[in-house]
C-alpha cells in the first residue's frame, strides 16, 4: 500500500508559479509511475501530467503543455509539479496518484493510489 500526501498549493495571481510536491510512503513505491490530476468544482477529475518510474518519459495535457513540468526524485520518494504561467482555469484541487506499473499513463482509471489533494487557486 502507498500513502501520498500533496503539498505546495495556494493562492497566486495570473502568471504566477507554484511547485506542488507529493511525498509517498509505503513499501510499494519502487518502480511506480506517478501522475498529477486536477478537479475543479462541478467538473470531473482530469489528467494533468504523468511520469514514468525512470523519469525519462513524461506526458502532459494539452492545456498545460509548455507551462507545467513534472519531475520525480525516487531517492526522496517525491514527485513534483512545477506550474508556471498560471491561469484562472488552472484553479482546482490537484491530486497526486501512483500506478503499479513502471510506465506512465494518462488514464486516471489506471492509477491505484491517490492523495487527498491540495488546492490551487489562481486569481484573475
Secondary structure, DSSP 8 states (H G I E B T S, - for coil): --EEEEE--EEEETT--EEEEEEEESTT-TT-EEEEEEE-TTS--EEEEEE-TTS--EEE-TTTTTTEEEEEEGGGTEEEEEE-S--GGG-EEEEEEEESSSS--S-GGG--EE---EEEEEE-
